[in-house]
Amino acid sequence: MSDILVLGAGPAGAAVALGLKRLGHAVRVVGEGRRFAAVEGVSQRVLDGLRQAGLNQALACAAAPSPRRVLWNGDGQSINQECLLDRARFDAALRQDLREAGVEVVEARVLKVDSGADGHHVRIEPGEALRADFLVEARGRSAPLAGGRLRGPETLSLLNQWQDAPGRPGSAVESLPDGWAWMARLADGRCYWQITLDARDLPPKEQLPAYCAQRRRQSTLVRELYGAAALQPASLHARSSTAILFHEASGPNWLRVGDAAMAVDPLSGNGIFQSLSSALQAPAVINTILQCPERAELARRFHQRRVEHLFLRFARTGRDFYALEQRWPGQPFWRERRQWPDAQPLHAAADFSQVRVERAPVIHGDLIEEQDVVVTADQPLGIWHLQGIPLAPIVTALQRGEQGRALEALPEPQRRLVQGWLLAQGYRP
Ligand code: FAD
């Protein structure tokens, strides 16, 4: 059995470690707690992902959905919901989930990693060394990310925090001439305000607290959510929020997951969701690399393609959301972001003549294997099953003109399901 070491105990590292433990691998996690207080908003599908990963203590940290006001492109009507997460509590609960599952968690800072074909030597604070055969890099944006294969416009988020009296929780997001701001108020009175700007437009570091105070003062939404207390002094933390896709998502004896593989623009509000998505597939990828070395390249290709696909999907989602704000078309912040990463539509139009059957890597149980999948314009990675029904034989038969044979063998409810899917792909009998 190989020794696997996971660097970082955020949602991605925790989900991978739990998955590997379940597959019977010897896995350890080394991670240090977050160095700043932050609150983040998540949707129901993040809660579903946490449940799927078995991260139940972490799941319990999510506050009940609270109203979120959206003031975008001058439209102040839009109201939806999000669940607020106190990240320090959430991160501690992730470590608790790991310990309860029997995963060893070393609470320490990773100082240096030396990797070679014979394994990895990891130096941790205060100077101890750990050795591993396989390494999972899950240190989020703190993982070495220099360069990156694809990098969005350089972006910085400034986070202010202050304390107010307990009250009704809620959050809001508003577009500004040179960026956007997200704000949240927890039931216990903790208040967070975060402005995201182009990294090139910022005043010098020593002027940032006064700059933030002035920006808060200018916002009517800030006054509505927090009242006059928003103008009191606040702590400040700056962090990069540039979208970055790392060069390679894996090597022969290492794998990157979560933000360490691809960090998305926080505007999409999907950071934790994407980090769980790449982490939930990783145990099967690592299991294949270690148990079936002849399929290691296939498994790595599977991981790489999915990471790139997710990154581009979120980058295009962000681009389309930036494009909805039309009041400042000449401002560099908006001009650049509504064009990045490309002009391709988020969803390609259905066209059955473009649908084809291909061999591609898929997850089957705990391993990656190659199967016939159906590739469509909107699903370039291919679809193997539709609720358990293999699609490739059906599409092949239809393309040969054997319409009856393709569908007749299926029981009625399944036939209707497949017919619905085919119509959505542009198929016309
Ligand atoms: P992380 O959560 O960053 O976890 C990495 C872990 O590794 C941390 O525990 C860290 O302490 C540890 N670590 C780092 N370096 C070391 C080291 N040297 N030694 C030991 N341990 C180390 N996502 C949302 O879903 N909703 C939001 O509202 C939201 N808002 C965001 C706002 C901003 C400004 C930014 C930048 C991101 C936001 N995100 C949001 C994204 C979200 O924070 C990340 O996508 C998500 O946490 C990534 O999970 P991860 O496990 O990959 O990395």
Boltz pocket constraint, residues with backbone or C-beta under 6 A from the ligand:
constraints:
  - pocket:
      binder: B
      contacts: [[A, 7], [A, 8], [A, 9], [A, 10], [A, 11], [A, 12], [A, 13], [A, 30], [A, 31], [A, 32], [A, 33], [A, 34], [A, 35], [A, 39], [A, 40], [A, 41], [A, 42], [A, 91], [A, 108], [A, 109], [A, 110], [A, 111], [A, 138], [A, 139], [A, 140], [A, 141], [A, 142], [A, 143], [A, 157], [A, 239], [A, 240], [A, 241], [A, 257], [A, 258], [A, 259], [A, 260], [A, 264], [A, 266], [A, 269], [A, 270], [A, 271], [A, 272], [A, 273], [A, 275]]
      max_distance: 6.0
